[in-house]
Amino acid sequence: MQQRILFIMLCTVLIMLFTFDNIPAKEIRVWGGKTTDYTDSNGNVWYGGQKTKQSWGGWIEKEPRAAEDRQLTAAAKKLAMDEGYDEELFYAVSWAQYPDVVKVDLNTGRGTFDVTYLVGEHWSPNNRGFDIIIEDEIVEALYVTPGDDEIDIKRYEGIQVRDTVMSFVFAGNPDAGKTDRNAMFSGIEVIPSQLAIDPKQKLTTTWGSLKTQ
């Protein structure tokens, strides 16, 4: 009887491990400063980043603040369009007042992913410094957001998730030398690497601050 119980327990553990290993990697998109979801012009759904404990994930520990300014330069609008993103995705942000940080977990499943960070700046042009941290690694240290009503798009490839949840932290960095350390994001796009578009097929853009012409 005891051996049978042990056998059943072993089978249960093996089934759980097999199920855990086979959670499919998913693409997830989140837009900041919003509680509602948004379907973009390409048919992609962007979940509202001001939510927590959703099937896709959500903010953790402390709810981010939200802000919105529906202004972009003509050059910023063109960059968004050229890169295949609706300009609406850059209007709002989820942000934290330093020393608070923005923390977001996404239930991606296990795998390797390409991550795109989107941001629109309307309050502290070229003056906001923070770190972008994914899976406990600083992928962008001392990041500085762009100029007034401009946007930035940053890509980080080959991010590995071993526990089915991709963690993000946006944290103000006092070493950035900037007076505004309030970290933020307008959008996060996570796509399994095997599904990602070959960057050679997209318009080549020099990432960094987009300067007004």
C-alpha positions, 0 to 999 in steps of 0.5 A: 500500500505504501509503495502504491502511494509513493508511486502515485505521488511520484507520478503526480510530481512528474506530471506537474513537472512535465506540465510546467516545462510545456507551458508555451511561450507567449507574446505579451504587449502592455501599454502604460498608464492605462486600465483598459486594453487597446487593439492597435492597427495591426490587430495586436492587443496591448493590455492596460498596464495599470492592472495587477493579478491578471492572467497575463501578469500585471504590476506588483508590490506598488501600483504605478502612477499614471500620466498622459499627454497626447502630444508628439512631434512630427518626427516622433509620429513618423518614427512610430509609424515607420517602426509599426507602432500606433502613436497612441501607445506613446501618449501615456506612461506608468511611472514611479516617484523616486525612490519608488520603482515600477515593477511589472511581471509578465506571464510569458511562459518559459523560453527566450524572448525579444523585448521592446521598450517604448516611451514617450517623454513630455515632462522632463526632456533629456533629464530623466535617468533610470535603469531598465532591469529585466529578469534581475539584469540591468539591460540599460544602465543610466538610461535617459529619456528623449526630448520634449514630445519625442519617443524612444524605442529600445530592443533587448534580444535573447532574454531568457525566462526559466520560471515562466514569469518575466520580471521588469523593474524600472528604477531611478538611478542617482548616478545618472546625474539627472534631476528627474529620476522618476522611472517610467514606460509607455509600452512593453512588447515581449515576443518569443525569439523564434517568432520575432521579425528578422531585424534586417526586414525592418527599417534600420533605426539608430536607437537613442533620443530622437531629436526634433528636426 
